Amino acid sequence: MLPSNTILGVCLISQLCVGVTGNLLLFILYIYTFFFKPHFKKLIDSVSMHLTIVNVLMIIFMLISHIMSFFGVTKFLDDAGCRAVLFIFRVSRGMSISTTSILSTFQVITITPSNSRWAWLKPKLSKLTLSSLLCSWLINLLIYTYMIPIVIAKTNSTHFGIGYVNPYCQNKHFGEQNSGSFLIVIFIYDFFYVAIMMWTSLYMVTVLYRHRKRVQHLHSTSLSSQPSPERKASHNILLLVICFVFIYWLNNFITLSGVYVQVKIPNWEGINAIVATCYPTICPFLLMKNNKLVLHFTSSFSERRMTCIQSALGG
């Protein structure tokens, strides 16, 4: 039987490879669409492309320390390295939350009926999206600037007491309960965006249900069974939000358990790193499901495969 450290190390490396590859492929796909297939381009793609960049940063800066520790690298990060890595990870995590929230809000406004009170926002979607992303970057940078001076390189291998610790870093005043107000600010910020996600998800479900009932009333079952691109996109966004909310609360539970438990559990932070990067790893594959270029490629491939099979059978 493989030791737990080896299993954890393999999981960390696999998550890094799959997550970074998936997000980079989706990013390249969006770039290709913008330059060579402009008729496939959608306004929401710019938000999704931003999310892929944030996801890559989050995966790399969360997993790199744990992977280096798995390979036995000592003194990988000094004080400045710890501060930089943790700052970039926390900012990218915050941007992942806000971008997913903006993505779900964008989709809600897109599918909103023309007689809805939110319909006036449709012509302003582009400006609202850009300003929301810029505002989110500014808020995240301001919030997490506070944590730069309170993070240092690990002073010893064993830690007992309340505080943050990972393979190479720890908080400066380990064992002291002095970051409660900072955690409250982070929780309020995160909860604001998670609440928006949950509200937009419920609104999307309501709109889609009403639309389905109306279509079933007006048309036959065979026609109503064909989902529109907007419905497909909404279903994907809903699935994205559900995954995010579940992983977010699980990650928070594991993080707070690791901080406030007196005796630190071996590999606990490594497990938390895998959980924390589950969403940015899954995210690009969920977004690809509704990408027009991917759908066009898969349908063309299926047609060619069927043609080859028929030619082989006919021959």
Residue frames relative to the residue before (quaternion, step in Angstrom):
aa qw qx qy qz dx dy dz
M 1.0000 0.0000 0.0000 0.0000 0.00 0.00 0.00
L 0.4617 -0.6915 0.4842 0.2725 3.59 -0.95 0.92
P 0.4981 -0.6440 0.4776 0.3302 3.63 -1.00 0.70
S 0.6449 -0.5603 0.3615 0.3735 3.56 -1.19 0.64
N 0.6171 0.5615 -0.3466 0.4286 3.61 1.04 -0.71
T 0.6538 0.5118 -0.3040 0.4670 3.57 1.03 -0.86
I 0.6452 0.5184 -0.3126 0.4660 3.58 0.95 -0.89
L 0.6601 0.5066 -0.2983 0.4676 3.56 0.96 -0.94
G 0.6526 0.5248 -0.3086 0.4510 3.58 0.98 -0.86
V 0.6471 0.5098 -0.3084 0.4757 3.57 0.98 -0.86
C 0.6467 0.5193 -0.3092 0.4653 3.59 1.00 -0.85
L 0.6506 0.5228 -0.3095 0.4557 3.59 0.99 -0.86
I 0.6811 0.4790 -0.2838 0.4754 3.58 0.89 -0.97
S 0.6429 0.5252 -0.3182 0.4578 3.59 0.98 -0.86
Q 0.6582 0.5124 -0.3062 0.4587 3.56 0.96 -0.90
L 0.6343 0.5273 -0.3252 0.4625 3.58 1.01 -0.81
C 0.6868 0.4933 -0.2824 0.4530 3.58 0.84 -1.00
V 0.6964 0.4696 -0.2751 0.4678 3.60 0.81 -1.01
G 0.6869 0.5075 -0.2874 0.4336 3.58 0.86 -0.99
V 0.6941 0.4606 -0.2788 0.4779 3.58 0.83 -0.98
T 0.6499 0.5223 -0.3167 0.4522 3.61 0.95 -0.88
G 0.6676 0.5150 -0.2975 0.4478 3.59 0.88 -0.97
N 0.6983 0.4688 -0.2728 0.4671 3.58 0.89 -0.94
L 0.6557 0.5005 -0.3179 0.4674 3.59 1.00 -0.76
L 0.6216 0.5360 -0.3377 0.4607 3.59 1.05 -0.74
L 0.6687 0.4880 -0.2958 0.4766 3.56 0.96 -0.89
F 0.6270 0.5330 -0.3310 0.4618 3.60 1.03 -0.79
I 0.6550 0.4990 -0.3003 0.4815 3.61 0.95 -0.91
L 0.6221 0.5495 -0.3271 0.4517 3.56 1.07 -0.78
Y 0.6613 0.4915 -0.3013 0.4799 3.58 0.99 -0.83
I 0.6376 0.5195 -0.3264 0.4660 3.60 0.98 -0.83
Y 0.6458 0.5171 -0.3078 0.4700 3.59 0.97 -0.90
T 0.6503 0.5219 -0.3106 0.4564 3.58 0.99 -0.87
F 0.6646 0.5232 -0.3061 0.4370 3.58 0.89 -0.94
F 0.7716 0.3863 -0.1921 0.4674 3.60 0.92 -0.91
F 0.8188 0.2736 -0.1106 0.4924 3.60 0.96 -0.85
K 0.7776 0.2120 -0.1340 0.5766 3.61 1.19 -0.41
P 0.0043 -0.8600 0.5102 0.0076 3.62 0.69 1.03
H 0.5992 0.5723 -0.3643 0.4250 3.61 1.16 -0.46
F 0.6491 0.4834 -0.3164 0.4949 3.61 1.29 -0.25
K 0.5162 0.6879 -0.3917 0.3270 3.57 1.31 -0.32
K 0.0726 -0.7699 0.6336 0.0250 3.56 -1.11 0.85
L 0.6177 -0.5772 0.3921 0.3628 3.56 -1.15 0.63
I 0.6438 0.5420 -0.3170 0.4374 3.58 1.06 -0.79
D 0.5359 0.6464 -0.3991 0.3683 3.61 1.20 -0.42
S 0.6117 0.5587 -0.3546 0.4334 3.60 1.08 -0.64
V 0.6368 0.5025 -0.3180 0.4908 3.60 1.09 -0.71
S 0.6602 0.5063 -0.3024 0.4652 3.57 0.95 -0.89
M 0.6347 0.5230 -0.3269 0.4655 3.60 1.03 -0.76
H 0.6235 0.5252 -0.3239 0.4801 3.57 1.04 -0.78
L 0.6457 0.5301 -0.3126 0.4519 3.58 1.01 -0.83
T 0.6330 0.5293 -0.3412 0.4503 3.62 1.01 -0.72
I 0.6342 0.5235 -0.3301 0.4634 3.61 1.02 -0.77
V 0.6554 0.5091 -0.2936 0.4743 3.56 0.95 -0.96
N 0.6435 0.5405 -0.3154 0.4408 3.58 0.99 -0.87
V 0.6485 0.5172 -0.3171 0.4598 3.59 0.95 -0.89
L 0.6491 0.5111 -0.3124 0.4689 3.59 0.92 -0.90
M 0.6653 0.5213 -0.2967 0.4444 3.55 0.92 -0.95
I 0.6721 0.4999 -0.2948 0.4598 3.59 0.90 -0.94
I 0.6904 0.4924 -0.2900 0.4436 3.59 0.79 -1.03
F 0.7651 0.4016 -0.2193 0.4530 3.57 0.72 -1.06
M 0.6111 0.5032 -0.3692 0.4868 3.59 1.24 -0.09
L 0.7783 0.4030 -0.1881 0.4432 3.57 0.87 -0.98
I 0.5506 0.6664 -0.3989 0.3061 3.59 1.09 -0.64
S 0.6623 0.5117 -0.3187 0.4449 3.61 0.92 -0.87
H 0.6808 0.4922 -0.2861 0.4608 3.57 0.93 -0.91
I 0.6439 0.5109 -0.3252 0.4676 3.60 1.04 -0.71
M 0.6448 0.5089 -0.3185 0.4730 3.60 0.98 -0.82
S 0.6350 0.5211 -0.3194 0.4725 3.57 1.06 -0.76
F 0.6207 0.5488 -0.3283 0.4536 3.57 1.06 -0.79
F 0.7045 0.4389 -0.2558 0.4956 3.61 1.05 -0.77
G 0.5654 -0.6551 0.3589 0.3498 3.57 1.27 0.17
V 0.3833 0.7224 -0.4891 0.3031 3.59 1.22 0.38
T 0.1573 -0.7864 0.5922 0.0787 3.58 -0.77 1.03
K 0.8248 0.1806 -0.1562 0.5125 3.57 -1.20 0.57
F 0.1786 0.8170 -0.5266 0.1525 3.59 0.95 0.85
L 0.8025 0.1543 -0.0607 0.5731 3.59 1.02 -0.83
D 0.2518 -0.7202 0.6208 0.1806 3.56 -1.07 0.77
D 0.7829 -0.3130 0.2199 0.4907 3.60 -1.24 -0.22
A 0.6833 0.4865 -0.2860 0.4633 3.58 0.86 -0.99
G 0.6486 0.5215 -0.3117 0.4584 3.59 1.01 -0.83
C 0.6401 0.5251 -0.3181 0.4618 3.57 0.98 -0.87
R 0.6731 0.5047 -0.2924 0.4546 3.55 0.91 -0.94
A 0.6703 0.5033 -0.2968 0.4576 3.56 0.95 -0.90
V 0.6811 0.4983 -0.2881 0.4525 3.59 0.85 -1.00
L 0.7025 0.4629 -0.2736 0.4662 3.57 0.83 -0.98
F 0.6290 0.5365 -0.3305 0.4554 3.60 1.05 -0.78
I 0.6783 0.4807 -0.2961 0.4703 3.61 0.85 -0.96
F 0.6446 0.5166 -0.3325 0.4551 3.59 0.97 -0.81
R 0.6954 0.4816 -0.2924 0.4462 3.60 0.80 -0.99
V 0.6448 0.5061 -0.3243 0.4721 3.61 1.01 -0.76
S 0.6735 0.4813 -0.2997 0.4742 3.60 0.92 -0.88
R 0.6136 0.5279 -0.3499 0.4716 3.61 1.08 -0.64
G 0.6523 0.5077 -0.3065 0.4721 3.57 0.96 -0.87
M 0.6688 0.4880 -0.2934 0.4780 3.57 1.02 -0.80
S 0.5864 0.5565 -0.3670 0.4601 3.59 1.14 -0.55
I 0.6439 0.5150 -0.3071 0.4753 3.58 1.02 -0.86
S 0.7198 0.4535 -0.2625 0.4553 3.57 0.75 -1.06
T 0.6546 0.5150 -0.3203 0.4513 3.62 0.98 -0.79
T 0.6341 0.5100 -0.3285 0.4794 3.59 1.02 -0.76
S 0.6341 0.5235 -0.3152 0.4739 3.57 1.07 -0.78
I 0.6549 0.4970 -0.3015 0.4828 3.59 0.99 -0.87
L 0.6230 0.5494 -0.3270 0.4506 3.59 1.05 -0.79
S 0.6866 0.4688 -0.2813 0.4791 3.59 0.90 -0.91
T 0.6343 0.5174 -0.3250 0.4738 3.60 1.06 -0.74
F 0.6100 0.5572 -0.3251 0.4601 3.57 1.05 -0.86
Q 0.6961 0.4757 -0.2804 0.4588 3.57 0.86 -0.98
V 0.6101 0.5521 -0.3439 0.4525 3.58 1.07 -0.71
I 0.6734 0.4830 -0.2935 0.4765 3.58 0.90 -0.94
T 0.6248 0.5602 -0.3314 0.4313 3.59 1.06 -0.77
I 0.7698 0.3533 -0.1928 0.4954 3.60 0.89 -0.91
T 0.4218 0.7109 -0.4681 0.3124 3.59 1.27 0.01
P 0.4862 -0.6639 0.4792 0.3053 3.64 -0.86 0.89
S 0.6160 -0.5967 0.3790 0.3477 3.57 -1.13 0.67
N 0.6920 0.4561 -0.2841 0.4820 3.60 1.18 -0.43
S 0.4773 0.6742 -0.4373 0.3556 3.59 1.27 0.15
R 0.5787 -0.5978 0.4267 0.3546 3.57 -1.20 0.48
W 0.6550 0.4943 -0.3125 0.4784 3.61 1.27 -0.26
A 0.4450 0.7299 -0.4362 0.2811 3.61 1.26 -0.15
W 0.5975 0.5922 -0.3624 0.4012 3.64 1.09 -0.59
L 0.6080 0.5732 -0.3489 0.4244 3.58 1.24 -0.36
K 0.5088 0.6958 -0.4084 0.3003 3.61 1.15 -0.50
P 0.7032 0.4499 -0.3040 0.4590 3.66 0.77 -0.85
K 0.7117 0.4536 -0.2464 0.4764 3.60 1.20 -0.47
L 0.3264 0.8000 -0.4640 0.1954 3.57 1.30 0.11
S 0.6614 0.5335 -0.3154 0.4223 3.57 0.87 -0.94
K 0.6946 0.4631 -0.2675 0.4810 3.58 0.86 -1.00
L 0.6551 0.5217 -0.3122 0.4486 3.58 0.96 -0.86
T 0.6463 0.5283 -0.3137 0.4525 3.58 1.00 -0.85
L 0.6745 0.4972 -0.2910 0.4618 3.58 0.87 -0.98
S 0.6823 0.4827 -0.2911 0.4656 3.59 0.89 -0.93
S 0.6306 0.5362 -0.3297 0.4541 3.60 1.07 -0.74
L 0.6613 0.5018 -0.3013 0.4692 3.59 0.98 -0.85
L 0.6589 0.5038 -0.3060 0.4673 3.58 0.94 -0.87
C 0.6457 0.5184 -0.3057 0.4700 3.56 1.00 -0.86
S 0.6455 0.5238 -0.3120 0.4600 3.59 1.01 -0.83
W 0.6291 0.5243 -0.3301 0.4694 3.59 1.00 -0.81
L 0.6677 0.5161 -0.2986 0.4457 3.57 0.88 -0.97
I 0.6723 0.4981 -0.2953 0.4611 3.59 0.89 -0.96
N 0.6650 0.5071 -0.3044 0.4559 3.60 0.91 -0.89
L 0.6547 0.5092 -0.3126 0.4629 3.57 0.93 -0.86
L 0.6606 0.5043 -0.3017 0.4671 3.57 1.01 -0.81
I 0.6611 0.5174 -0.3111 0.4455 3.60 0.91 -0.93
Y 0.7898 0.3725 -0.1846 0.4511 3.57 0.70 -1.09
T 0.4369 0.6502 -0.4801 0.3949 3.59 1.25 0.12
Y 0.5813 0.6122 -0.3565 0.4003 3.57 1.16 -0.68
M 0.7225 0.4775 -0.2564 0.4293 3.58 0.98 -0.85
I 0.4570 0.7100 -0.4450 0.2984 3.63 1.21 -0.24
P 0.7583 0.3844 -0.2540 0.4612 3.66 0.70 -0.91
I 0.6765 0.5168 -0.3098 0.4234 3.64 1.16 -0.32
V 0.6354 0.4849 -0.3322 0.5009 3.60 1.30 0.16
I 0.0080 0.7926 -0.6084 0.0403 3.57 -0.93 0.95
A 0.6281 -0.5000 0.4205 0.4227 3.57 -1.32 0.14
K 0.6229 -0.5718 0.3929 0.3616 3.55 -1.16 0.66
T 0.3416 -0.7753 0.5024 0.1726 3.56 -0.84 1.00
N 0.7942 -0.0339 0.0102 0.6067 3.61 1.13 -0.59
S 0.6356 -0.5864 0.3670 0.3426 3.56 -1.27 0.35
T 0.7529 0.3222 -0.1936 0.5403 3.59 1.13 -0.50
H 0.0410 -0.7993 0.5993 -0.0126 3.54 -0.93 0.97
F 0.0245 -0.7770 0.6290 -0.0121 3.53 -0.99 0.92
G 0.6658 0.4741 -0.3649 0.4459 3.55 -0.73 1.06
I 0.6589 -0.5047 0.3890 0.3997 3.53 -1.37 -0.03
G 0.5013 0.6512 -0.4748 0.3149 3.56 -0.93 0.90
Y 0.5415 -0.6109 0.4769 0.3259 3.52 -1.35 0.31
V 0.1223 0.7750 -0.6138 0.0879 3.56 -1.00 0.84
N 0.0106 -0.7620 0.6472 0.0219 3.57 -1.12 0.75
P 0.7826 -0.3562 0.1746 0.4799 3.68 -1.10 0.03
Y 0.8203 0.2180 -0.1043 0.5185 3.62 1.05 -0.63
C 0.7834 0.3249 -0.1416 0.5106 3.59 1.16 -0.45
Q 0.0310 -0.7685 0.6382 0.0338 3.54 -1.32 0.32
N 0.5352 -0.5778 0.4615 0.4082 3.57 -1.22 0.13
K 0.6646 -0.5784 0.3203 0.3481 3.54 -1.12 0.83
H 0.7802 0.2510 -0.1283 0.5584 3.58 0.87 -0.94
F 0.0381 -0.8399 0.5412 -0.0163 3.54 0.64 1.18
G 0.7742 0.3212 -0.2582 0.4803 3.56 -0.94 0.96
E 0.6766 0.4490 -0.2899 0.5065 3.58 1.29 -0.15
Q 0.3591 -0.7230 0.5502 0.2135 3.58 -1.00 0.85
N 0.2919 0.7878 -0.4875 0.2376 3.57 0.29 1.27
S 0.6639 0.5036 -0.3074 0.4594 3.62 1.21 0.23
G 0.2822 0.8015 -0.4878 0.2001 3.58 1.23 0.42
S 0.6676 0.5030 -0.3041 0.4569 3.61 0.92 -0.89
F 0.6369 0.5273 -0.3228 0.4605 3.59 1.06 -0.78
L 0.6487 0.5113 -0.3059 0.4735 3.59 1.01 -0.83
I 0.6275 0.5342 -0.3307 0.4599 3.59 1.05 -0.74
V 0.6382 0.5227 -0.3203 0.4658 3.60 1.00 -0.84
I 0.6560 0.5041 -0.3043 0.4721 3.59 0.95 -0.91
F 0.6577 0.5170 -0.3120 0.4503 3.57 0.94 -0.91
I 0.6490 0.5143 -0.3193 0.4608 3.61 0.94 -0.86
Y 0.6480 0.5177 -0.3097 0.4650 3.58 0.97 -0.90
D 0.6848 0.4822 -0.2801 0.4691 3.57 0.84 -1.02
F 0.6779 0.5098 -0.2999 0.4365 3.56 0.86 -0.97
F 0.5845 0.5790 -0.3669 0.4342 3.59 1.10 -0.67
Y 0.7224 0.4316 -0.2464 0.4807 3.58 0.83 -0.99
V 0.6259 0.5216 -0.3400 0.4696 3.60 1.05 -0.71
A 0.6290 0.5289 -0.3279 0.4659 3.59 1.05 -0.77
I 0.6280 0.5187 -0.3310 0.4764 3.60 1.03 -0.78
M 0.6323 0.5374 -0.3222 0.4556 3.58 0.99 -0.86
M 0.6869 0.4841 -0.2844 0.4615 3.56 0.86 -0.97
W 0.6469 0.5118 -0.3207 0.4656 3.60 1.01 -0.80
T 0.6760 0.4861 -0.2982 0.4667 3.59 0.89 -0.94
S 0.6166 0.5456 -0.3426 0.4525 3.59 1.08 -0.70
L 0.6612 0.4947 -0.2988 0.4784 3.57 0.93 -0.91
Y 0.6485 0.5133 -0.3142 0.4661 3.58 1.00 -0.84
M 0.6389 0.5281 -0.3195 0.4592 3.59 1.01 -0.84
V 0.6389 0.5237 -0.3174 0.4655 3.57 0.97 -0.90
T 0.6561 0.5160 -0.3024 0.4603 3.59 0.96 -0.89
V 0.6758 0.4934 -0.2919 0.4633 3.59 0.87 -0.97
L 0.6743 0.4940 -0.2938 0.4636 3.58 0.92 -0.91
Y 0.6364 0.5223 -0.3293 0.4624 3.59 1.02 -0.77
R 0.6701 0.4921 -0.3000 0.4677 3.59 0.90 -0.90
H 0.6420 0.5229 -0.3156 0.4635 3.56 1.03 -0.83
R 0.6544 0.5170 -0.3129 0.4545 3.57 0.95 -0.85
K 0.6567 0.5079 -0.3079 0.4648 3.58 0.95 -0.88
R 0.6609 0.5114 -0.3061 0.4560 3.58 1.01 -0.85
V 0.6621 0.5009 -0.2997 0.4699 3.58 0.97 -0.88
Q 0.6442 0.5184 -0.3185 0.4635 3.58 0.99 -0.82
H 0.6480 0.5177 -0.3121 0.4633 3.55 1.11 -0.66
L 0.7399 0.4352 -0.2258 0.4607 3.58 1.03 -0.83
H 0.8054 0.2300 -0.0947 0.5380 3.57 1.05 -0.73
S 0.6359 -0.5112 0.4080 0.4097 3.52 -1.33 0.06
T 0.6685 -0.5065 0.3648 0.4044 3.57 -1.27 0.33
S 0.6391 0.5493 -0.3317 0.4239 3.57 1.00 -0.77
L 0.6825 0.4687 -0.2885 0.4809 3.56 1.02 -0.73
S 0.6915 0.4928 -0.2833 0.4458 3.56 0.93 -0.89
S 0.6024 0.5857 -0.3625 0.4033 3.57 1.21 -0.39
Q 0.6078 0.5371 -0.3624 0.4590 3.60 1.28 -0.19
P 0.2720 -0.8007 0.5077 0.1646 3.62 -0.30 1.18
S 0.4529 -0.6737 0.5147 0.2759 3.58 -1.05 0.78
P 0.6571 -0.5015 0.3695 0.4244 3.62 -1.22 0.33
E 0.6291 0.5412 -0.3334 0.4474 3.58 1.06 -0.76
R 0.6550 0.5034 -0.3058 0.4733 3.57 1.00 -0.83
K 0.6371 0.5215 -0.3264 0.4642 3.58 0.99 -0.82
A 0.6613 0.5056 -0.3012 0.4651 3.56 0.94 -0.93
S 0.6498 0.5217 -0.3124 0.4560 3.58 0.99 -0.84
H 0.6383 0.5196 -0.3247 0.4661 3.58 1.00 -0.81
N 0.6530 0.5107 -0.3105 0.4652 3.59 1.00 -0.82
I 0.6512 0.5055 -0.3102 0.4735 3.58 0.98 -0.87
L 0.6268 0.5343 -0.3300 0.4613 3.58 1.02 -0.81
L 0.6598 0.4999 -0.3004 0.4738 3.56 0.95 -0.91
L 0.6206 0.5488 -0.3195 0.4599 3.56 1.08 -0.82
V 0.6808 0.4919 -0.2797 0.4651 3.58 0.90 -0.98
I 0.6373 0.5251 -0.3271 0.4595 3.60 0.97 -0.86
C 0.6448 0.5094 -0.3107 0.4777 3.59 0.96 -0.90
F 0.6721 0.5148 -0.3065 0.4352 3.54 0.88 -0.96
V 0.6806 0.5026 -0.2984 0.4417 3.59 0.79 -1.03
F 0.6556 0.5106 -0.3145 0.4589 3.59 0.94 -0.88
I 0.6976 0.4618 -0.2739 0.4744 3.60 0.84 -1.00
Y 0.6115 0.5718 -0.3454 0.4240 3.59 1.06 -0.76
W 0.7117 0.4435 -0.2689 0.4738 3.60 0.80 -0.99
L 0.6202 0.5308 -0.3371 0.4690 3.59 1.08 -0.71
N 0.6550 0.5134 -0.2956 0.4691 3.58 0.98 -0.90
N 0.6483 0.5188 -0.3112 0.4623 3.59 0.98 -0.84
F 0.6406 0.5298 -0.3156 0.4575 3.57 1.00 -0.87
I 0.6855 0.4745 -0.2832 0.4740 3.58 0.88 -0.96
T 0.6427 0.5332 -0.3222 0.4458 3.61 0.99 -0.84
L 0.6980 0.4624 -0.2746 0.4728 3.58 0.82 -1.00
S 0.6073 0.5430 -0.3487 0.4634 3.58 1.10 -0.67
G 0.6735 0.5012 -0.2879 0.4608 3.56 0.98 -0.88
V 0.6656 0.5052 -0.3024 0.4586 3.58 1.06 -0.77
Y 0.8067 0.3547 -0.1563 0.4462 3.57 0.75 -1.07
V 0.5291 0.5891 -0.4405 0.4230 3.61 1.19 -0.06
Q 0.5022 -0.6862 0.4406 0.2877 3.59 -0.93 0.90
V 0.7634 0.2628 -0.1414 0.5728 3.57 0.86 -1.00
K 0.3512 -0.7684 0.4993 0.1923 3.59 -0.49 1.20
I 0.3673 -0.7417 0.5283 0.1893 3.56 -0.87 1.03
P 0.4833 -0.6660 0.4761 0.3101 3.64 -0.82 0.92
N 0.8416 0.1656 -0.1626 0.4878 3.58 -1.06 0.87
W 0.4015 0.7314 -0.4769 0.2765 3.63 1.23 0.03
E 0.6788 0.4830 -0.2852 0.4739 3.59 0.97 -0.90
G 0.6127 0.5460 -0.3459 0.4547 3.58 1.13 -0.63
I 0.6379 0.5090 -0.3096 0.4880 3.56 1.03 -0.85
N 0.6519 0.5171 -0.3074 0.4616 3.56 1.00 -0.86
A 0.6158 0.5489 -0.3412 0.4507 3.59 1.08 -0.72
I 0.6448 0.5105 -0.3130 0.4750 3.58 1.02 -0.81
V 0.6587 0.4993 -0.3048 0.4731 3.59 0.94 -0.91
A 0.6681 0.5287 -0.3014 0.4280 3.60 0.89 -0.97
T 0.7523 0.3748 -0.2060 0.5011 3.59 1.08 -0.71
C 0.3774 0.7277 -0.4884 0.2992 3.60 1.23 0.23
Y 0.6813 0.5017 -0.2987 0.4415 3.58 0.85 -0.97
P 0.7066 0.4348 -0.3012 0.4700 3.67 0.73 -0.87
T 0.6128 0.5327 -0.3520 0.4656 3.60 1.22 -0.36
I 0.7016 0.4558 -0.2579 0.4831 3.59 0.96 -0.90
C 0.5579 0.6906 -0.3538 0.2944 3.55 1.04 -0.93
P 0.7131 0.4569 -0.3094 0.4324 3.69 0.62 -0.96
F 0.6541 0.5189 -0.3231 0.4457 3.58 1.03 -0.71
L 0.6223 0.5091 -0.3339 0.4919 3.59 1.15 -0.58
L 0.6658 0.4987 -0.3016 0.4660 3.59 1.00 -0.81
M 0.6186 0.5616 -0.3416 0.4304 3.59 1.09 -0.68
K 0.5594 0.6411 -0.3819 0.3608 3.58 1.13 -0.64
N 0.7819 0.3020 -0.1553 0.5227 3.59 1.07 -0.71
N 0.4267 0.6972 -0.4739 0.3276 3.59 1.22 0.31
K 0.4863 -0.7074 0.4315 0.2774 3.58 -0.71 1.11
L 0.6519 0.5202 -0.3204 0.4493 3.57 1.00 -0.81
V 0.6397 0.5127 -0.3155 0.4779 3.60 1.03 -0.81
L 0.6586 0.5047 -0.3015 0.4697 3.58 0.96 -0.91
H 0.6442 0.5167 -0.3152 0.4676 3.58 1.02 -0.84
F 0.6615 0.5086 -0.2998 0.4625 3.58 0.97 -0.89
T 0.6844 0.4864 -0.2928 0.4575 3.60 0.88 -0.94
S 0.6528 0.5024 -0.3219 0.4668 3.60 1.02 -0.77
S 0.6410 0.5133 -0.3166 0.4747 3.60 1.05 -0.79
F 0.6462 0.5171 -0.3137 0.4655 3.56 1.01 -0.85
S 0.6486 0.5175 -0.3130 0.4622 3.60 0.99 -0.85
E 0.6534 0.5118 -0.3132 0.4615 3.58 0.99 -0.84
R 0.6632 0.4986 -0.3016 0.4696 3.58 0.95 -0.85
R 0.6370 0.5237 -0.3264 0.4620 3.56 1.03 -0.79
M 0.6547 0.5039 -0.3079 0.4718 3.58 0.97 -0.86
T 0.6384 0.5273 -0.3229 0.4585 3.58 1.03 -0.79
C 0.6501 0.5143 -0.3039 0.4696 3.58 1.02 -0.84
I 0.6491 0.5165 -0.3105 0.4642 3.59 1.01 -0.87
Q 0.6717 0.4999 -0.2922 0.4621 3.57 0.97 -0.92
S 0.6322 0.5240 -0.3207 0.4721 3.57 1.10 -0.79
A 0.6559 0.5123 -0.3071 0.4614 3.58 0.99 -0.87
L 0.6654 0.4933 -0.2954 0.4761 3.58 1.00 -0.85
G 0.6700 0.5076 -0.2926 0.4558 3.55 1.05 -0.84
G 0.6505 0.5069 -0.3027 0.4777 3.54 1.18 -0.72
